[in-house]
Amino acid sequence: MVDDAQFAKLNARVALLERQVEFLLSHSNLHYVDQPVAMPYPDVAELKRKGDLIGAIKAYRGYTNASLAEAKTFVENMVV
């Protein structure tokens, strides 16, 4: 069982960790997503998985009208 003093210490530690994580995220240009959305373009992911990056980029551009640079960045950074 945790007494009041231990609980207060735990709360303070959690608050410190939350501030540290917020600081790191804000200075790294990263954005935390609690539950990533499912890949809306499964065929793009499949093309990348097979090593067809050009096909994946073309398919992504077909869905989104993204520029070549945007599509390339998206495909290169997607996790499959």
C-alpha positions as CSV (number, residue, x, y, z in Angstrom):
1,M,0.0,0.0,0.0
2,V,1.2,3.5,-0.9
3,D,0.9,6.1,1.8
4,D,0.3,9.8,1.2
5,A,3.9,10.8,1.2
6,Q,4.9,8.1,-1.3
7,F,1.9,9.0,-3.5
8,A,2.9,12.7,-3.5
9,K,6.5,11.7,-4.5
10,L,5.1,9.6,-7.3
11,N,2.9,12.4,-8.5
12,A,5.8,14.8,-8.5
13,R,8.0,12.3,-10.5
14,V,5.2,11.8,-13.1
15,A,4.8,15.5,-13.4
16,L,8.6,16.0,-13.9
17,L,8.6,13.2,-16.6
18,E,5.7,14.8,-18.4
19,R,7.4,18.1,-18.5
20,Q,10.6,16.4,-19.8
21,V,8.7,14.6,-22.6
22,E,6.9,17.8,-23.6
23,F,10.3,19.6,-23.7
24,L,11.9,16.9,-25.8
25,L,9.0,16.8,-28.3
26,S,8.8,20.5,-28.6
27,H,12.5,20.8,-29.4
28,S,12.6,17.8,-31.8
29,N,9.9,18.8,-34.3
30,L,8.1,15.6,-33.4
31,H,4.4,15.2,-32.7
32,Y,3.1,12.5,-30.4
33,V,0.2,10.5,-31.7
34,D,-1.4,8.3,-29.0
35,Q,-3.0,5.9,-31.3
36,P,-1.8,6.1,-34.9
37,V,-4.4,5.8,-37.5
38,A,-4.4,2.7,-39.7
39,M,-2.7,3.1,-43.0
40,P,-5.4,4.6,-45.3
41,Y,-3.6,3.4,-48.4
42,P,-2.8,-0.3,-47.9
43,D,-1.6,-0.7,-51.5
44,V,1.0,2.0,-51.0
45,A,2.3,0.1,-48.0
46,E,2.3,-3.1,-49.9
47,L,4.3,-1.5,-52.7
48,K,6.8,-0.2,-50.3
49,R,7.0,-3.5,-48.5
50,K,7.9,-5.1,-51.8
51,G,10.6,-2.5,-52.4
52,D,8.8,-0.7,-55.2
53,L,9.3,2.9,-53.9
54,I,8.5,4.5,-57.2
55,G,5.2,2.6,-57.5
56,A,4.4,3.5,-53.9
57,I,5.1,7.2,-54.5
58,K,3.0,7.2,-57.7
59,A,0.1,5.5,-55.9
60,Y,0.3,7.9,-53.0
61,R,0.3,10.9,-55.4
62,G,-2.7,9.4,-57.1
63,Y,-4.7,9.4,-53.9
64,T,-3.5,12.7,-52.5
65,N,-2.3,15.0,-55.3
66,A,0.8,15.5,-53.2
67,S,3.9,16.9,-54.8
68,L,6.6,14.5,-55.8
69,A,8.7,15.7,-52.8
70,E,5.8,15.3,-50.4
71,A,5.0,11.9,-51.6
72,K,8.6,10.8,-51.6
73,T,9.0,12.0,-48.0
74,F,5.7,10.3,-47.0
75,V,6.6,6.9,-48.5
76,E,10.2,7.0,-47.2
77,N,9.0,7.6,-43.7
78,M,6.0,5.3,-43.5
79,V,6.4,2.2,-41.3
80,V,5.3,-1.0,-43.0
